[in-house]
Amino acid sequence: VAVSKTKDAAAITEAYEAGQRSFGENYAQELAAKALALAHLDAIEWHFIGHLQSNKAKVIAAHAHVVHTVDSPSLARELSRRIQLLERAPLPVLIEVNVGNEPQKHGASAVELGEVIEAVQREKGLSLRGLMTIPPDDVDAAKPIFETLVSLRNLHGGVKVLPELSMGMSSDFEIAIAAGATIVRVGTAIFGERGS
């Protein structure tokens, strides 16, 4: 997933013309604006990768193709309700797990994960696809976080239940892939530093 937050339509179109199809956005309104502006690009896919509040579920339900950051039963319910109101096919979602229990980060704790998985599975408007995590900024600390996410997947039904693991960014995607990532979220390595 090419993380296109803060990037303009021209930069996204350039990446699209080079063969990229999946783009990740952190903010609901920015994703909606870009999805509308670039709707003419065939097979473009919008991934919501930022913290999602329930009051933004309506916007995301209308425009996102995949959501990586479901982290509570209440958010799962609201997102599913919005998808069903739009009569869309079930929305693929991943559950964000705060593996390192970092207070500044969002996501379900390892203890809460089972409850969130069950909540997503109950929702007709959602399709559970896997797990997502954001590691600490320290690259050396990333590997055990990625390995823990793999262990959590194995504890909760394995690849059959949770086929996707969204983990790894520009600085650590190679470590993430080695650990078992199926989706990496790469921005800087594709688009350059923010603002450039």
Backbone as CSV, one residue per row, in Angstrom:
resi,resn,N_x,N_y,N_z,CA_x,CA_y,CA_z,C_x,C_y,C_z
1,VAL,0.854,-1.177,0.000,0.000,0.000,0.000,0.896,1.236,0.000
2,ALA,0.731,2.089,-1.001,1.497,3.335,-1.074,0.805,4.373,-0.191
3,VAL,1.486,4.810,0.859,0.891,5.765,1.799,0.954,7.156,1.172
4,SER,-0.222,7.628,0.755,-0.299,8.861,-0.030,-0.800,10.054,0.775
5,LYS,-0.879,9.912,2.100,-1.351,11.042,2.914,-0.455,12.251,2.653
6,THR,-1.064,13.395,2.578,-0.420,14.688,2.298,0.065,14.827,0.852
7,LYS,-0.041,13.793,0.054,0.406,13.873,-1.346,-0.765,14.296,-2.228
8,ASP,-0.466,15.062,-3.263,-1.536,15.559,-4.118,-1.913,14.537,-5.200
9,ALA,-2.984,14.873,-5.922,-3.498,13.973,-6.955,-2.459,13.679,-8.026
10,ALA,-1.620,14.666,-8.346,-0.604,14.467,-9.385,0.405,13.403,-8.965
11,ALA,0.835,13.430,-7.704,1.800,12.437,-7.210,1.176,11.043,-7.191
12,ILE,-0.084,10.968,-6.787,-0.775,9.679,-6.754,-0.955,9.147,-8.178
13,THR,-1.328,10.036,-9.104,-1.499,9.627,-10.506,-0.185,9.114,-11.090
14,GLU,0.913,9.762,-10.733,2.230,9.317,-11.211,2.536,7.902,-10.713
15,ALA,2.256,7.642,-9.434,2.473,6.300,-8.881,1.526,5.293,-9.544
16,TYR,0.303,5.702,-9.781,-0.680,4.843,-10.451,-0.189,4.471,-11.854
17,GLU,0.313,5.469,-12.585,0.800,5.216,-13.946,2.026,4.305,-13.957
18,ALA,2.736,4.264,-12.822,3.890,3.365,-12.693,3.467,1.956,-12.271
19,GLY,2.158,1.765,-12.057,1.652,0.427,-11.741,1.070,0.244,-10.349
20,GLN,1.173,1.242,-9.481,0.630,1.132,-8.127,-0.897,1.253,-8.164
21,ARG,-1.582,0.419,-7.404,-3.046,0.476,-7.382,-3.621,0.731,-5.987
22,SER,-2.921,0.357,-4.945,-3.437,0.499,-3.577,-2.775,1.684,-2.891
23,PHE,-3.604,2.588,-2.372,-3.111,3.802,-1.720,-3.708,3.910,-0.328
24,GLY,-2.886,4.359,0.624,-3.301,4.448,2.016,-3.415,5.877,2.494
25,GLU,-4.505,6.166,3.172,-4.761,7.502,3.717,-5.044,7.415,5.219
26,ASN,-4.620,8.474,5.941,-4.783,8.521,7.396,-6.006,9.297,7.856
27,TYR,-6.528,10.162,6.999,-7.625,11.040,7.412,-8.835,10.816,6.510
28,ALA,-10.005,10.688,7.129,-11.224,10.345,6.400,-11.544,11.354,5.302
29,GLN,-11.494,12.642,5.619,-11.872,13.655,4.628,-10.886,13.682,3.462
30,GLU,-9.606,13.480,3.765,-8.592,13.470,2.706,-8.797,12.266,1.788
31,LEU,-9.109,11.115,2.377,-9.382,9.921,1.562,-10.590,10.164,0.667
32,ALA,-11.655,10.727,1.233,-12.869,10.972,0.454,-12.597,11.918,-0.708
33,ALA,-11.877,12.998,-0.443,-11.585,13.988,-1.491,-10.771,13.363,-2.619
34,LYS,-9.761,12.571,-2.257,-8.919,11.950,-3.284,-9.671,10.865,-4.044
35,ALA,-10.504,10.102,-3.337,-11.283,9.057,-4.008,-12.205,9.667,-5.060
36,LEU,-12.801,10.799,-4.738,-13.681,11.476,-5.696,-12.882,12.069,-6.851
37,ALA,-11.763,12.721,-6.521,-10.950,13.378,-7.558,-10.319,12.380,-8.520
38,LEU,-10.040,11.168,-8.037,-9.331,10.180,-8.852,-10.211,8.977,-9.214
39,ALA,-11.504,9.167,-9.148,-12.446,8.072,-9.426,-12.334,7.544,-10.852
40,HIS,-11.757,8.349,-11.749,-11.598,7.924,-13.151,-10.480,6.901,-13.335
41,LEU,-9.645,6.693,-12.317,-8.538,5.726,-12.426,-9.067,4.322,-12.131
42,ASP,-9.082,3.468,-13.152,-9.603,2.109,-13.003,-8.830,1.325,-11.951
43,ALA,-9.566,0.572,-11.142,-9.003,-0.384,-10.180,-8.179,0.263,-9.081
44,ILE,-8.277,1.589,-8.909,-7.581,2.205,-7.776,-8.287,1.759,-6.501
45,GLU,-7.502,1.506,-5.466,-8.035,0.951,-4.223,-7.567,1.820,-3.065
46,TRP,-8.520,2.255,-2.228,-8.215,3.140,-1.102,-8.252,2.367,0.210
47,HIS,-7.112,2.410,0.919,-6.990,1.767,2.229,-6.991,2.852,3.292
48,PHE,-7.853,2.712,4.289,-7.826,3.660,5.403,-6.907,3.078,6.476
49,ILE,-5.835,3.814,6.800,-4.809,3.287,7.706,-4.623,4.151,8.958
50,GLY,-5.437,5.196,9.101,-5.336,6.067,10.270,-6.318,5.653,11.353
51,HIS,-6.204,6.304,12.503,-7.151,6.029,13.589,-8.549,6.431,13.144
52,LEU,-9.498,5.533,13.293,-10.862,5.797,12.839,-11.780,5.985,14.037
53,GLN,-12.402,7.161,14.083,-13.411,7.436,15.104,-14.778,7.108,14.513
54,SER,-15.694,6.697,15.365,-17.021,6.284,14.905,-17.730,7.375,14.104
55,ASN,-17.487,8.641,14.458,-18.178,9.720,13.748,-17.663,9.908,12.318
56,LYS,-16.589,9.247,11.954,-16.066,9.305,10.584,-16.400,8.035,9.797
57,ALA,-17.102,7.101,10.425,-17.410,5.821,9.781,-18.238,6.014,8.507
58,LYS,-19.131,7.007,8.505,-19.976,7.260,7.337,-19.123,7.616,6.115
59,VAL,-18.128,8.475,6.308,-17.250,8.898,5.210,-16.430,7.713,4.706
60,ILE,-15.874,6.962,5.635,-15.028,5.816,5.262,-15.860,4.730,4.573
61,ALA,-17.066,4.491,5.069,-17.929,3.472,4.454,-18.237,3.805,3.000
62,ALA,-18.310,5.085,2.681,-18.649,5.504,1.323,-17.481,5.398,0.348
63,HIS,-16.248,5.435,0.846,-15.107,5.569,-0.064,-13.990,4.528,0.072
64,ALA,-13.809,3.943,1.251,-12.677,3.025,1.452,-12.969,1.639,0.883
65,HIS,-11.915,0.997,0.393,-12.016,-0.389,-0.072,-11.559,-1.372,1.004
66,VAL,-10.667,-0.899,1.901,-10.142,-1.714,3.004,-9.899,-0.770,4.181
67,VAL,-10.208,-1.227,5.384,-9.908,-0.456,6.594,-8.973,-1.296,7.458
68,HIS,-7.834,-0.704,7.843,-6.810,-1.430,8.611,-6.918,-1.203,10.118
69,THR,-7.833,-0.344,10.567,-7.732,0.164,11.936,-8.990,-0.006,12.781
70,VAL,-9.728,-1.089,12.585,-10.846,-1.378,13.484,-10.244,-1.863,14.802
71,ASP,-10.670,-1.233,15.914,-10.025,-1.601,17.184,-10.991,-1.773,18.349
72,SER,-12.320,-1.767,18.052,-13.288,-1.962,19.131,-14.591,-2.512,18.572
73,PRO,-15.363,-3.212,19.417,-16.678,-3.696,18.972,-17.600,-2.553,18.544
74,SER,-17.546,-1.421,19.238,-18.447,-0.306,18.899,-18.116,0.265,17.519
75,LEU,-16.832,0.374,17.182,-16.446,0.854,15.857,-16.871,-0.157,14.785
76,ALA,-16.699,-1.434,15.060,-17.124,-2.474,14.114,-18.622,-2.359,13.828
77,ARG,-19.417,-2.158,14.884,-20.869,-2.035,14.716,-21.230,-0.828,13.851
78,GLU,-20.622,0.319,14.151,-20.962,1.543,13.422,-20.527,1.463,11.959
79,LEU,-19.342,0.947,11.716,-18.855,0.823,10.342,-19.740,-0.139,9.545
80,SER,-20.102,-1.252,10.156,-20.976,-2.228,9.509,-22.347,-1.615,9.212
81,ARG,-22.878,-0.860,10.163,-24.181,-0.207,9.972,-24.139,0.730,8.768
82,ARG,-23.050,1.488,8.663,-22.913,2.442,7.556,-22.774,1.719,6.212
83,ILE,-22.032,0.635,6.197,-21.867,-0.159,4.967,-23.218,-0.716,4.514
84,GLN,-23.979,-1.223,5.473,-25.278,-1.812,5.125,-26.270,-0.749,4.643
85,LEU,-26.230,0.450,5.225,-27.096,1.535,4.761,-26.802,1.894,3.304
86,LEU,-25.537,1.785,2.920,-25.137,2.078,1.541,-25.368,0.892,0.602
87,GLU,-25.757,-0.247,1.193,-25.969,-1.485,0.430,-24.716,-1.905,-0.327
88,ARG,-23.583,-1.672,0.313,-22.305,-2.115,-0.257,-22.039,-3.555,0.135
89,ALA,-21.178,-4.201,-0.622,-20.687,-5.531,-0.238,-19.921,-5.387,1.082
90,PRO,-19.803,-6.466,1.857,-19.058,-6.361,3.115,-17.664,-5.756,2.904
91,LEU,-17.316,-4.848,3.790,-16.051,-4.124,3.704,-14.929,-4.942,4.341
92,PRO,-13.846,-5.216,3.609,-12.709,-5.907,4.213,-12.064,-5.037,5.293
93,VAL,-11.876,-5.615,6.480,-11.248,-4.868,7.575,-10.162,-5.701,8.240
94,LEU,-9.201,-4.965,8.801,-8.183,-5.565,9.648,-8.344,-4.966,11.034
95,ILE,-7.973,-5.719,12.030,-8.040,-5.240,13.407,-6.673,-4.710,13.799
96,GLU,-6.652,-3.449,14.250,-5.395,-2.859,14.711,-5.108,-3.340,16.126
97,VAL,-3.891,-3.854,16.308,-3.471,-4.347,17.617,-2.307,-3.499,18.115
98,ASN,-2.437,-2.977,19.316,-1.364,-2.216,19.952,-0.470,-3.221,20.687
99,VAL,0.370,-3.900,19.904,1.175,-5.004,20.428,2.092,-4.547,21.559
100,GLY,2.686,-3.367,21.402,3.632,-2.874,22.404,2.980,-2.164,23.578
101,ASN,1.642,-2.138,23.610,0.908,-1.426,24.669,1.424,-0.012,24.868
102,GLU,1.691,0.660,23.743,2.187,2.036,23.815,1.000,2.980,24.022
103,PRO,1.049,3.796,25.090,-0.113,4.636,25.412,-0.466,5.644,24.331
104,GLN,0.512,6.071,23.524,0.246,7.084,22.489,-0.334,6.473,21.218
105,LYS,-0.417,5.144,21.156,-0.918,4.490,19.946,-2.302,3.891,20.182
106,HIS,-3.048,3.780,19.093,-4.379,3.186,19.149,-4.270,1.689,18.886
107,GLY,-5.394,1.020,19.010,-5.426,-0.410,18.737,-5.902,-1.194,19.941
108,ALA,-6.453,-2.371,19.647,-6.877,-3.273,20.711,-5.641,-3.878,21.371
109,SER,-5.745,-4.147,22.645,-4.654,-4.849,23.327,-4.742,-6.330,22.963
110,ALA,-3.686,-7.064,23.246,-3.691,-8.509,22.988,-4.837,-9.174,23.746
111,VAL,-5.135,-8.682,24.942,-6.208,-9.240,25.773,-7.583,-8.975,25.148
112,GLU,-7.745,-7.811,24.524,-9.031,-7.432,23.921,-9.250,-8.042,22.540
113,LEU,-8.205,-8.569,21.934,-8.259,-8.976,20.535,-9.361,-9.982,20.242
114,GLY,-9.512,-11.003,21.071,-10.546,-12.023,20.841,-11.934,-11.421,20.769
115,GLU,-12.212,-10.480,21.673,-13.513,-9.814,21.703,-13.752,-9.009,20.420
116,VAL,-12.724,-8.323,19.931,-12.872,-7.516,18.720,-13.039,-8.422,17.498
117,ILE,-12.285,-9.514,17.448,-12.444,-10.478,16.345,-13.889,-10.979,16.288
118,GLU,-14.428,-11.377,17.441,-15.803,-11.887,17.489,-16.799,-10.813,17.054
119,ALA,-16.556,-9.584,17.468,-17.453,-8.475,17.101,-17.461,-8.263,15.587
120,VAL,-16.275,-8.272,14.969,-16.196,-8.088,13.513,-16.885,-9.253,12.797
121,GLN,-16.660,-10.463,13.284,-17.257,-11.640,12.644,-18.784,-11.634,12.714
122,ARG,-19.343,-10.983,13.730,-20.808,-10.895,13.866,-21.434,-9.912,12.882
123,GLU,-20.632,-8.981,12.376,-21.176,-7.883,11.571,-21.331,-8.264,10.096
124,LYS,-22.561,-8.171,9.589,-22.836,-8.523,8.198,-22.162,-7.578,7.214
125,GLY,-21.896,-6.344,7.636,-21.298,-5.366,6.738,-19.781,-5.421,6.654
126,LEU,-19.176,-6.314,7.438,-17.714,-6.382,7.477,-17.210,-7.771,7.110
127,SER,-16.007,-7.800,6.540,-15.331,-9.055,6.216,-13.954,-9.028,6.877
128,LEU,-13.762,-9.872,7.872,-12.494,-9.884,8.614,-11.376,-10.421,7.730
129,ARG,-10.306,-9.613,7.554,-9.202,-10.008,6.685,-7.892,-10.254,7.420
130,GLY,-7.731,-9.675,8.621,-6.463,-9.906,9.291,-6.192,-8.916,10.403
131,LEU,-4.897,-8.767,10.691,-4.441,-7.910,11.781,-3.465,-6.866,11.269
132,MET,-3.393,-5.766,11.978,-2.460,-4.679,11.647,-1.800,-4.193,12.929
133,THR,-0.539,-3.774,12.819,0.123,-3.130,13.953,1.091,-2.069,13.453
134,ILE,1.381,-1.127,14.345,2.388,-0.093,14.089,3.467,-0.273,15.140
135,PRO,4.705,-0.587,14.718,5.770,-0.842,15.688,6.340,0.466,16.237
136,PRO,7.188,0.363,17.260,7.896,1.559,17.727,8.790,2.118,16.613
137,ASP,9.189,3.376,16.748,10.046,4.002,15.737,11.423,3.346,15.643
138,ASP,11.859,2.723,16.711,13.156,2.054,16.759,13.106,0.768,15.928
139,VAL,13.864,0.736,14.837,13.829,-0.415,13.919,14.190,-1.715,14.639
140,ASP,15.126,-1.655,15.581,15.523,-2.867,16.319,14.382,-3.427,17.161
141,ALA,13.476,-2.547,17.586,12.348,-2.988,18.412,11.198,-3.531,17.563
142,ALA,11.269,-3.332,16.245,10.160,-3.728,15.373,10.016,-5.247,15.249
143,LYS,11.138,-5.948,15.119,11.076,-7.394,14.852,10.256,-8.154,15.906
144,PRO,10.517,-7.957,17.213,9.697,-8.694,18.185,8.214,-8.310,18.146
145,ILE,7.921,-7.067,17.774,6.517,-6.645,17.647,5.854,-7.404,16.493
146,PHE,6.561,-7.489,15.356,6.025,-8.226,14.210,5.843,-9.706,14.547
147,GLU,6.810,-10.273,15.228,6.718,-11.694,15.599,5.558,-11.947,16.555
148,THR,5.306,-10.983,17.443,4.179,-11.117,18.367,2.856,-11.077,17.613
149,LEU,2.758,-10.212,16.585,1.522,-10.162,15.800,1.278,-11.499,15.104
150,VAL,2.337,-12.112,14.599,2.214,-13.436,13.980,1.703,-14.446,15.016
151,SER,2.254,-14.388,16.226,1.810,-15.292,17.301,0.345,-15.078,17.649
152,LEU,-0.071,-13.807,17.676,-1.481,-13.505,17.978,-2.394,-14.049,16.885
153,ARG,-1.956,-13.935,15.634,-2.752,-14.525,14.554,-2.883,-16.031,14.769
154,ASN,-1.782,-16.680,15.112,-1.803,-18.131,15.313,-2.727,-18.530,16.468
155,LEU,-2.785,-17.685,17.492,-3.656,-17.946,18.644,-5.133,-17.804,18.298
156,HIS,-5.437,-17.016,17.275,-6.826,-16.692,16.961,-7.267,-17.243,15.605
157,GLY,-6.832,-18.460,15.296,-7.347,-19.137,14.109,-6.393,-19.240,12.944
158,GLY,-5.236,-18.578,13.047,-4.226,-18.707,12.006,-4.610,-18.040,10.692
159,VAL,-3.915,-18.467,9.648,-4.062,-17.862,8.315,-5.485,-18.032,7.779
160,LYS,-6.136,-19.120,8.131,-7.487,-19.378,7.625,-8.460,-18.288,8.074
161,VAL,-8.330,-17.833,9.313,-9.229,-16.812,9.868,-8.705,-15.406,9.579
162,LEU,-7.382,-15.249,9.654,-6.739,-13.930,9.547,-5.632,-13.982,8.489
163,PRO,-6.005,-14.022,7.195,-4.991,-14.208,6.156,-3.996,-13.058,6.009
164,GLU,-4.415,-11.839,6.324,-3.542,-10.682,6.088,-2.876,-10.196,7.371
165,LEU,-1.609,-9.816,7.242,-0.880,-9.123,8.311,-0.344,-7.827,7.721
166,SER,-0.895,-6.707,8.172,-0.466,-5.389,7.712,0.521,-4.847,8.733
167,MET,1.798,-4.910,8.370,2.838,-4.429,9.290,4.086,-4.103,8.484
168,GLY,4.763,-3.062,8.903,5.955,-2.633,8.195,5.712,-1.372,7.398
169,MET,6.682,-0.446,7.512,6.630,0.818,6.793,7.974,1.040,6.106
170,SER,8.211,2.242,5.605,9.421,2.489,4.802,10.702,2.060,5.498
171,SER,10.790,2.282,6.817,12.040,2.016,7.534,12.235,0.556,7.918
172,ASP,11.142,-0.227,7.937,11.272,-1.593,8.471,10.491,-2.636,7.671
173,PHE,10.084,-2.301,6.427,9.237,-3.247,5.691,9.948,-4.563,5.382
174,GLU,11.283,-4.521,5.215,11.990,-5.782,4.923,11.932,-6.733,6.118
175,ILE,12.065,-6.174,7.333,11.956,-6.974,8.559,10.533,-7.529,8.665
176,ALA,9.555,-6.687,8.336,8.153,-7.101,8.415,7.857,-8.240,7.443
177,ILE,8.354,-8.127,6.219,8.130,-9.177,5.217,8.776,-10.488,5.669
178,ALA,9.984,-10.382,6.211,10.668,-11.583,6.715,9.872,-12.240,7.840
179,ALA,9.175,-11.414,8.622,8.396,-11.939,9.750,7.047,-12.501,9.303
180,GLY,6.593,-12.147,8.085,5.343,-12.705,7.582,4.306,-11.697,7.117
181,ALA,4.693,-10.422,6.984,3.733,-9.409,6.506,3.216,-9.768,5.125
182,THR,1.922,-9.561,4.915,1.342,-9.716,3.582,1.029,-8.347,2.978
183,ILE,0.965,-7.322,3.827,0.739,-5.944,3.393,1.768,-5.068,4.103
184,VAL,2.470,-4.235,3.348,3.343,-3.220,3.957,2.815,-1.850,3.540
185,ARG,2.989,-0.877,4.417,2.473,0.472,4.191,3.665,1.400,3.985
186,VAL,3.947,1.706,2.731,5.180,2.419,2.383,4.851,3.783,1.786
187,GLY,5.326,4.832,2.418,5.095,6.181,1.923,6.372,6.859,1.476
188,THR,7.256,7.112,2.440,8.491,7.861,2.171,9.323,7.221,1.062
189,ALA,9.439,5.896,1.061,10.267,5.218,0.064,9.684,5.339,-1.356
190,ILE,8.398,5.666,-1.447,7.750,5.829,-2.751,7.670,7.303,-3.137
191,PHE,7.161,8.114,-2.214,6.859,9.515,-2.521,7.923,10.501,-2.038
192,GLY,8.889,10.046,-1.239,9.861,10.970,-0.660,9.361,11.496,0.680
193,GLU,10.170,12.318,1.313,9.808,12.865,2.627,8.530,13.662,2.516
194,ARG,7.804,13.745,3.639,6.570,14.529,3.667,6.829,15.951,3.242
195,GLY,5.920,16.447,2.438,6.062,17.834,1.990,6.953,18.012,0.773
196,SER,7.625,16.917,0.344,8.505,17.054,-0.840,7.818,16.459,-2.054
